[in-house]
């Protein structure tokens, strides 16, 4: 691999940030985005949508669109509606359906401290186990940001002053790899593809600030927040002359905990900030708890160690005693945060929590798996069963993981609309609709479709990755008819100077919002 290829790999995070910015552009009327006009008949609406998708820039792309009335059940518009297309993050709607069907809206995810020995005279003669059960919000602002101190305080109130054993950070509640099926290796260093660990903390993201040294030739400064989040760092990044171009390269091989920093940063350059994936979230959580215990005067005589799948433990966790616990917000709140921000960790962890429940249910019902299944695979099996109950044929959707990061996730526009129709009719339907980003108001749609009939009207999940743009959700027309829609664009290449393809998707949604006719 040549130097330019390596640099392209190392700068993948910058490319993804650029894609994120493209995904939040407001809809503008340009040569690439024909004017949005109000229509009053289905034929006029179809012609206006055809104008959007029929532009020369999309000649080699693949569009798939389905629009259905939730009031009448009639199809208002369809274009390649039965074609399988990559979903990007709109696949999160499948995860939402499974999670709500399996866990309900009110379940709260515990994180526990366990012991397997009796406490005598303030002393625990055995290990103290920090057991993660998948809470993706642990340590985030407004949600148990002081989780470690809470656990330490509860432990002290149970009379424990000394632990004569190891502190074990255990994330083996999930069985299987910490990356979703089909995730790409080049993504795994970045903040949007962090490990999906049963013991996650601070969204498994570390903030890195790169700053030049005080004189040319010195090593650049690397400041991590939280400190120690990446314990193995090889820093070969030097400070160049003030007139040199920054060449900042950060690389951590998949499955390796060592971060390599090399290249150069110009003297007197402004510090640069990066968000990276934490290599071992369980170790970071264990370190935070160890420090909190020390602040409470609780002594740990042993070592901090982690327990990952597939490591076999000789500790009978089913017979352990819970001595401290913190709970996540209710699942619907966690799901809302994940859908609004399109937060991959939240959805992949929730998928796997549903997978644990599905495995337990199957084994209790005498329906065990034929051989080993990962927690993710249990969840996907349960999802297929749910889709069968809905009446969705297997060839209409192929979802492999919980986030849409995988290019193996495929669905037809009709399948997406069928899923939306099912969801809105459930007892939690209104909550789920409000959990989606709202046009011009919040989430990934905050800066899109402003100054249009879609504002505060459209509730939709966006999906964006290289060559893929999708938007799937709900809209009420100008005549008051409720619609479910799926607009999926694959194999799209944005040339330099062209408007983002997301603007064309938004223009179609605005046409639906402005429609003054009936299905």
C-alpha positions as CSV (number, residue, x, y, z in Angstrom):
1,X,0.0,0.0,0.0
2,X,1.5,3.4,-1.0
3,X,1.8,6.4,1.2
4,X,-1.2,8.1,-0.3
5,X,-3.3,5.1,0.3
6,X,-2.3,4.9,4.0
7,X,-3.1,8.6,4.4
8,X,-6.5,8.0,2.9
9,X,-7.1,5.3,5.5
10,X,-5.8,7.4,8.4
11,X,-8.0,10.3,7.5
12,X,-11.2,8.3,7.3
13,X,-12.6,10.1,10.3
14,X,-12.3,13.4,8.5
15,X,-14.1,12.0,5.5
16,X,-16.9,10.8,7.7
17,X,-17.2,14.2,9.4
18,X,-17.5,15.7,5.9
19,X,-20.3,13.2,5.1
20,X,-22.0,14.1,8.4
21,X,-22.0,17.8,7.4
22,X,-23.4,16.9,4.0
23,X,-26.2,15.0,5.7
24,X,-27.3,18.1,7.7
25,X,-27.5,20.6,4.8
26,X,-30.6,22.6,4.4
27,X,-32.7,22.1,1.3
28,X,-31.9,24.8,-1.3
29,X,-33.3,25.5,-4.7
30,X,-30.4,25.1,-7.1
31,X,-29.8,23.7,-10.6
32,X,-29.5,20.3,-8.9
33,X,-32.7,20.7,-6.9
34,X,-35.8,21.7,-9.0
35,X,-38.2,24.0,-7.3
36,X,-40.7,22.4,-4.9
37,X,-44.3,23.2,-5.9
38,X,-47.6,22.4,-4.3
39,X,-49.6,19.8,-6.1
40,X,-53.2,18.8,-5.8
41,X,-53.5,15.5,-7.7
42,X,-51.6,12.2,-7.5
43,X,-50.6,12.6,-11.1
44,X,-49.1,16.1,-10.5
45,X,-47.3,14.8,-7.4
46,X,-45.9,11.8,-9.3
47,X,-44.7,14.1,-12.1
48,X,-42.9,16.4,-9.6
49,X,-41.2,13.5,-7.9
50,X,-40.2,12.0,-11.3
51,X,-38.6,15.4,-12.1
52,X,-36.5,15.1,-8.9
53,X,-35.2,11.6,-9.5
54,X,-34.9,11.9,-13.3
55,X,-32.0,14.4,-13.3
56,X,-28.9,13.5,-15.3
57,X,-26.7,13.4,-12.2
58,X,-28.7,10.3,-11.1
59,X,-28.4,8.4,-14.4
60,X,-26.1,5.7,-12.9
61,X,-27.8,5.7,-9.4
62,X,-30.6,3.6,-8.0
63,X,-33.7,5.2,-6.6
64,X,-36.4,3.3,-4.6
65,X,-39.5,5.1,-3.3
66,X,-42.7,4.0,-1.6
67,X,-45.4,6.3,-0.3
68,X,-48.5,4.9,1.4
69,X,-51.5,6.5,3.1
70,X,-51.8,5.5,6.7
71,X,-55.5,6.6,6.5
72,X,-56.6,4.7,3.4
73,X,-53.9,2.1,2.9
74,X,-53.5,3.2,-0.7
75,X,-50.2,3.6,-2.5
76,X,-49.7,7.3,-3.4
77,X,-46.4,6.9,-5.3
78,X,-44.0,4.0,-6.0
79,X,-40.7,3.7,-7.9
80,X,-38.7,0.5,-7.7
81,X,-40.5,-0.1,-4.4
82,X,-39.7,-3.8,-4.4
83,X,-36.0,-3.4,-5.1
84,X,-33.5,-4.3,-2.3
85,X,-31.3,-1.4,-1.5
86,X,-28.7,-0.5,1.2
87,X,-30.5,1.1,4.1
88,X,-27.7,2.9,5.9
89,X,-29.0,4.1,9.3
90,X,-32.6,3.7,8.4
91,X,-32.0,0.0,9.5
92,X,-32.2,1.3,13.0
93,X,-36.0,1.2,12.6
94,X,-35.8,-2.6,12.5
95,X,-33.8,-2.5,15.7
96,X,-36.4,-0.2,17.3
97,X,-39.2,-2.6,16.3
98,X,-37.4,-5.6,17.9
99,X,-36.4,-3.8,21.0
100,X,-39.8,-2.5,21.7
101,X,-41.4,-5.8,21.0
102,X,-38.9,-7.7,23.2
103,X,-38.2,-5.3,26.1
104,X,-41.1,-2.9,26.0
105,X,-40.8,0.9,26.7
106,X,-40.1,1.0,30.4
107,X,-37.3,-1.6,30.9
108,X,-34.2,-0.1,32.6
109,X,-30.8,-1.6,32.0
110,X,-28.8,-2.4,35.2
111,X,-25.1,-2.1,35.8
112,X,-24.2,-4.1,38.9
113,X,-21.6,-4.8,41.5
114,X,-21.6,-8.5,42.5
115,X,-19.9,-10.5,45.2
116,X,-19.6,-14.3,45.7
117,X,-18.3,-14.4,49.3
118,X,-19.7,-13.1,52.6
119,X,-18.7,-9.8,54.0
120,X,-16.9,-10.1,57.4
121,X,-15.8,-7.2,59.6
122,X,-15.9,-4.8,56.6
123,X,-13.8,-7.1,54.5
124,X,-14.7,-9.1,51.3
125,X,-12.4,-12.1,50.9
126,X,-13.0,-12.6,47.2
127,X,-13.4,-10.7,44.0
128,X,-15.6,-7.7,43.4
129,X,-17.3,-7.9,40.0
130,X,-18.4,-5.0,37.9
131,X,-21.1,-6.5,35.7
132,X,-22.2,-4.7,32.6
133,X,-25.5,-5.6,31.0
134,X,-25.4,-3.3,28.0
135,X,-26.3,0.2,29.2
136,X,-25.0,2.5,26.4
137,X,-25.7,5.7,28.3
138,X,-23.5,5.0,31.3
139,X,-21.4,8.0,32.2
140,X,-23.1,10.4,29.7
141,X,-24.2,13.9,30.8
142,X,-27.5,13.8,32.5
143,X,-27.5,10.0,32.8
144,X,-25.5,8.6,35.7
145,X,-22.5,10.6,34.9
146,X,-21.3,9.8,38.4
147,X,-22.2,6.1,38.1
148,X,-18.9,5.0,39.6
149,X,-19.3,7.1,42.7
150,X,-22.9,5.9,43.0
151,X,-21.7,2.3,43.1
152,X,-18.8,3.1,45.4
153,X,-21.2,4.8,47.9
154,X,-23.6,1.9,47.8
155,X,-20.8,-0.5,48.4
156,X,-19.6,1.4,51.4
157,X,-23.2,1.5,52.8
158,X,-23.1,-2.3,52.6
159,X,-20.2,-2.2,55.0
160,X,-17.3,-3.1,52.7
161,X,-14.1,-1.3,53.4
162,X,-11.6,-3.7,51.9
163,X,-11.6,-6.2,49.0
164,X,-9.1,-9.0,49.4
165,X,-9.4,-10.0,45.8
166,X,-9.4,-8.6,42.2
167,X,-11.7,-6.0,40.8
168,X,-13.2,-7.7,37.7
169,X,-14.7,-5.6,34.9
170,X,-17.0,-8.1,33.2
171,X,-18.6,-7.4,29.8
172,X,-19.3,-11.1,28.9
173,X,-23.1,-10.5,29.1
174,X,-22.9,-10.3,25.3
175,X,-21.5,-13.3,23.5
176,X,-19.7,-12.6,20.3
177,X,-17.5,-9.9,18.8
178,X,-17.8,-6.3,19.9
179,X,-18.3,-5.2,16.3
180,X,-21.4,-5.7,14.3
181,X,-21.6,-8.1,11.4
182,X,-20.4,-6.4,8.2
183,X,-18.7,-3.4,9.9
184,X,-15.8,-2.3,7.8
185,X,-12.3,-2.4,9.3
186,X,-11.4,1.1,8.2
187,X,-14.3,2.5,10.4
188,X,-13.3,0.8,13.6
189,X,-10.9,3.5,14.9
190,X,-13.6,6.2,14.7
191,X,-16.2,7.5,17.1
192,X,-19.1,6.2,15.0
193,X,-18.0,2.6,15.1
194,X,-17.0,2.1,18.7
195,X,-17.0,-1.4,20.3
196,X,-20.5,-2.5,21.3
197,X,-19.6,-3.6,24.8
198,X,-21.9,-4.8,27.5
199,X,-19.8,-2.6,29.8
200,X,-19.8,0.7,27.9
201,X,-18.9,4.0,29.4
202,X,-18.9,7.6,28.0
203,X,-20.2,6.2,24.7
204,X,-16.8,4.4,24.3
205,X,-15.3,7.5,22.8
206,X,-12.0,9.2,23.8
207,X,-11.3,12.8,22.8
208,X,-7.8,13.5,21.6
209,X,-6.2,16.9,21.3
210,X,-3.1,17.2,19.2
211,X,-1.0,20.3,19.8
212,X,2.5,21.3,18.6
213,X,5.4,21.5,21.1
214,X,7.0,24.8,22.0
215,X,9.8,24.4,19.5
216,X,10.2,22.8,16.0
217,X,11.6,19.3,16.2
218,X,9.9,18.4,19.5
219,X,7.2,15.8,19.7
220,X,3.6,17.0,19.4
221,X,1.5,16.8,22.5
222,X,-1.3,14.2,22.7
223,X,-3.9,14.9,25.4
224,X,-6.6,12.3,25.9
225,X,-9.9,12.8,27.7
226,X,-10.6,10.7,29.7
227,X,-6.9,10.3,30.6
228,X,-5.7,6.7,30.1
229,X,-8.5,5.8,27.8
230,X,-5.9,4.6,25.3
231,X,-3.2,3.1,27.5
232,X,-0.8,2.2,24.6
233,X,0.4,5.1,22.5
234,X,3.4,5.3,20.2
235,X,3.9,9.0,19.5
236,X,6.3,9.8,16.6
237,X,4.5,13.0,15.5
238,X,7.0,15.9,15.4
239,X,6.5,19.6,15.4
240,X,7.5,21.2,12.1
241,X,8.4,24.7,11.1
242,X,5.6,27.2,11.4
243,X,5.1,27.4,7.6
244,X,4.7,23.7,7.1
245,X,1.5,21.9,6.3
246,X,-0.1,19.7,9.0
247,X,0.2,16.0,8.3
248,X,-1.5,14.3,11.3
249,X,-1.8,10.5,11.0
250,X,-3.5,8.4,13.6
251,X,-3.7,4.6,13.3
252,X,-4.8,1.7,15.4
253,X,-5.0,-1.7,13.8
254,X,-8.3,-3.6,14.2
255,X,-8.1,-5.7,17.3
256,X,-5.0,-3.9,18.5
257,X,-5.0,-1.6,21.5
258,X,-1.9,0.5,20.4
259,X,-2.5,3.9,18.8
260,X,0.3,5.1,16.5
261,X,0.6,8.9,15.9
262,X,3.0,10.1,13.3
263,X,3.6,12.8,10.7
264,X,4.0,16.5,11.7
265,X,2.1,19.4,13.1
266,X,3.2,23.0,12.3
267,X,4.7,25.1,15.1
268,X,2.2,27.5,16.6
269,X,-0.7,25.7,14.9
270,X,-4.0,25.7,16.7
271,X,-4.7,22.4,18.5
272,X,-6.7,19.9,16.6
273,X,-9.4,17.7,18.1
274,X,-10.3,14.1,17.2
275,X,-12.8,11.6,18.5
276,X,-11.6,8.0,18.6
277,X,-13.0,4.7,19.6
278,X,-11.9,3.3,22.9
279,X,-10.1,0.0,22.4
280,X,-11.3,-1.7,25.7
281,X,-14.4,0.0,27.2
282,X,-14.6,-2.6,30.1
283,X,-11.0,-1.7,31.2
284,X,-11.9,2.0,31.1
285,X,-15.0,1.4,33.2
286,X,-13.0,-0.7,35.6
287,X,-10.4,2.0,36.0
288,X,-13.1,4.6,36.7
289,X,-14.7,2.4,39.4
290,X,-11.3,1.6,40.9
291,X,-10.6,5.4,41.3
292,X,-14.1,5.9,42.8
293,X,-13.6,3.2,45.3
294,X,-10.3,4.8,46.4
295,X,-12.1,8.1,46.8
296,X,-14.5,6.4,49.2
297,X,-11.7,4.8,51.1
298,X,-12.4,1.3,49.9
299,X,-9.1,-0.6,49.4
300,X,-8.7,-3.2,46.6
301,X,-5.8,-5.6,47.4
302,X,-5.9,-7.4,44.1
303,X,-5.6,-6.3,40.5
304,X,-7.9,-4.7,38.0
305,X,-8.7,-7.3,35.3
306,X,-11.3,-7.6,32.6
307,X,-13.4,-10.5,31.5
308,X,-14.3,-10.7,27.9
309,X,-16.2,-13.2,25.8
310,X,-15.2,-16.0,25.0
311,X,-13.1,-16.2,28.2
312,X,-14.5,-18.8,30.6
313,X,-15.0,-17.8,34.2
314,X,-14.9,-20.0,37.2
315,X,-17.1,-17.5,39.1
316,X,-20.8,-18.7,39.4
317,X,-22.4,-15.4,38.5
318,X,-25.9,-17.0,38.8
319,X,-25.2,-17.4,42.6
320,X,-23.6,-14.0,43.1
321,X,-25.2,-11.3,45.3
322,X,-25.9,-7.8,44.0
323,X,-24.5,-5.2,46.4
324,X,-24.8,-2.1,44.3
325,X,-26.6,-1.1,41.1
326,X,-27.3,1.8,38.8
327,X,-30.1,1.8,36.2
328,X,-30.3,3.4,32.7
329,X,-33.2,5.6,31.7
330,X,-36.2,3.7,30.4
331,X,-35.7,1.9,27.0
332,X,-37.9,4.4,25.1
333,X,-35.7,7.3,26.3
334,X,-32.5,5.4,25.4
335,X,-34.0,4.6,22.0
336,X,-35.0,8.2,21.5
337,X,-31.5,9.4,22.1
338,X,-30.1,6.8,19.7
339,X,-32.6,7.5,16.9
340,X,-32.4,11.3,17.2
341,X,-28.6,11.3,16.9
342,X,-28.3,8.1,14.9
343,X,-26.0,6.9,17.6
344,X,-24.7,3.5,16.6
345,X,-23.6,2.2,20.0
346,X,-27.0,2.8,21.5
347,X,-28.8,0.7,18.8
348,X,-26.2,-2.1,18.6
349,X,-26.3,-2.5,22.4
350,X,-30.1,-2.4,22.5
351,X,-30.2,-5.0,19.7
352,X,-27.9,-7.3,21.8
353,X,-29.9,-6.8,25.0
354,X,-33.0,-7.9,23.0
355,X,-30.8,-10.9,21.8
356,X,-30.1,-11.9,25.4
357,X,-33.8,-11.9,26.2
358,X,-34.6,-13.8,23.0
359,X,-32.0,-16.5,23.9
360,X,-33.5,-16.8,27.4
361,X,-37.0,-17.0,26.0
362,X,-36.1,-19.6,23.4
363,X,-34.2,-21.8,25.9
364,X,-37.0,-21.7,28.4
365,X,-39.5,-22.7,25.7
366,X,-37.4,-25.6,24.7
367,X,-36.2,-24.1,21.4
368,X,-32.4,-23.8,21.7
369,X,-30.1,-23.0,18.9
370,X,-28.4,-25.6,16.8
371,X,-24.9,-24.8,17.9
372,X,-23.4,-21.5,19.0
373,X,-25.2,-18.3,18.2
374,X,-23.7,-14.9,19.1
375,X,-26.0,-12.5,21.0
376,X,-26.3,-10.5,17.8
377,X,-27.4,-13.6,15.9
378,X,-30.0,-14.4,18.6
379,X,-31.4,-10.9,18.1
380,X,-31.5,-11.2,14.3
381,X,-33.3,-14.5,14.6
382,X,-35.9,-12.9,16.9
383,X,-36.2,-10.0,14.4
384,X,-36.9,-12.5,11.6
385,X,-39.6,-14.0,13.7
386,X,-41.1,-10.6,14.4
387,X,-41.1,-9.8,10.7
388,X,-42.8,-13.1,9.9
389,X,-45.6,-12.2,12.4
390,X,-45.9,-8.8,10.7
391,X,-46.3,-10.6,7.4
392,X,-43.1,-9.3,5.8
393,X,-41.5,-11.8,3.3
394,X,-37.9,-12.8,4.0
395,X,-36.7,-11.5,0.6
396,X,-38.0,-8.0,1.4
397,X,-35.4,-7.3,4.0
398,X,-32.0,-8.7,5.0
399,X,-30.8,-7.0,8.2
400,X,-27.5,-8.3,9.7
401,X,-26.9,-6.0,12.7
402,X,-28.5,-3.1,14.6
403,X,-27.1,0.2,13.2
404,X,-27.0,0.2,9.4
405,X,-23.2,0.5,9.3
406,X,-23.1,-2.7,7.4
407,X,-23.5,-2.7,3.6
408,X,-25.1,-6.1,4.0
409,X,-28.2,-4.5,5.5
410,X,-30.8,-4.4,2.7
411,X,-34.5,-3.6,2.5
412,X,-37.1,-2.7,-0.1
413,X,-38.9,0.7,0.2
414,X,-42.2,-1.3,0.5
415,X,-40.7,-3.2,3.4
416,X,-39.7,0.0,5.1
417,X,-43.2,1.4,4.7
418,X,-44.8,-1.8,5.9
419,X,-42.6,-1.6,9.0
420,X,-43.6,2.0,9.6
421,X,-47.2,1.1,9.3
422,X,-46.8,-1.7,11.8
423,X,-45.0,0.5,14.3
424,X,-47.4,3.4,14.2
425,X,-50.3,1.1,15.1
426,X,-48.6,-0.2,18.2
427,X,-49.4,1.2,21.7
428,X,-46.1,2.9,21.6
429,X,-46.6,4.2,18.0
430,X,-46.9,7.9,18.9
431,X,-43.8,7.7,21.2
432,X,-41.8,6.0,18.5
433,X,-42.8,8.6,15.9
434,X,-41.7,11.4,18.2
435,X,-38.5,9.6,18.9
436,X,-37.5,10.1,15.2
437,X,-35.7,13.3,14.2
438,X,-38.1,16.1,13.4
439,X,-37.6,18.2,10.3
440,X,-36.1,21.6,11.1
441,X,-36.3,20.9,14.8
442,X,-33.9,18.3,16.2
443,X,-31.6,15.3,15.7
444,X,-30.2,14.6,12.3
445,X,-32.9,16.7,10.6
446,X,-32.4,19.9,12.7
447,X,-31.0,21.9,9.9
448,X,-32.9,20.2,7.0
449,X,-36.2,21.2,5.3
450,X,-36.4,24.5,7.2
451,X,-38.8,27.1,5.8
452,X,-41.0,24.4,4.2
453,X,-44.2,22.6,5.0
454,X,-42.1,19.8,6.4
455,X,-40.9,21.7,9.5
456,X,-42.2,20.2,12.7
457,X,-44.3,17.9,10.5
458,X,-42.0,15.3,9.2
459,X,-40.7,12.6,11.7
460,X,-38.1,10.5,9.9
461,X,-35.0,8.4,10.2
462,X,-32.1,9.4,8.0
463,X,-29.4,7.2,6.6
464,X,-26.1,8.4,5.1
465,X,-22.9,6.6,4.1
466,X,-20.6,6.8,1.1
467,X,-22.8,6.4,-2.1
468,X,-26.0,6.0,0.0
469,X,-28.7,8.5,1.1
470,X,-32.0,7.5,2.6
471,X,-34.9,9.0,4.6
472,X,-37.8,7.0,6.0
473,X,-40.6,8.2,8.1
474,X,-44.0,10.0,8.5
475,X,-45.5,13.1,7.1
476,X,-48.9,14.8,7.2
477,X,-50.0,16.4,3.9
478,X,-51.4,19.9,3.5
479,X,-54.9,18.2,3.2
480,X,-54.4,16.4,6.5
481,X,-53.7,12.9,5.2
482,X,-51.1,10.8,7.1
483,X,-48.4,9.2,5.0
484,X,-45.6,6.7,5.6
485,X,-42.7,7.1,3.1
486,X,-39.4,5.5,2.2
487,X,-37.0,7.3,-0.1
488,X,-33.8,5.4,-0.8
489,X,-30.9,6.4,-3.1
490,X,-28.0,4.1,-3.7
491,X,-24.9,4.3,-5.9
492,X,-24.9,8.1,-5.9
493,X,-21.6,9.9,-6.5
494,X,-21.5,13.6,-5.6
495,X,-19.2,15.4,-7.9
496,X,-17.2,18.4,-6.7
497,X,-19.4,21.5,-6.5
498,X,-22.6,19.6,-6.7
499,X,-25.3,20.0,-4.1
500,X,-25.7,17.2,-1.6
501,X,-28.1,14.4,-2.9
502,X,-29.8,14.8,0.5
503,X,-31.3,18.0,-0.8
504,X,-33.1,16.0,-3.5
505,X,-34.5,13.6,-0.9
506,X,-35.6,16.5,1.2
507,X,-37.3,18.1,-1.8
508,X,-39.4,14.9,-2.3
509,X,-40.4,14.9,1.3
510,X,-41.4,18.6,1.0
511,X,-43.5,17.7,-2.0
512,X,-45.4,15.2,0.2
513,X,-45.9,17.8,2.9
514,X,-47.2,20.3,0.4
515,X,-49.5,17.9,-1.3
516,X,-53.1,19.2,-1.2
517,X,-54.8,16.2,-2.7
518,X,-55.7,12.7,-1.5
519,X,-54.5,9.2,-2.1
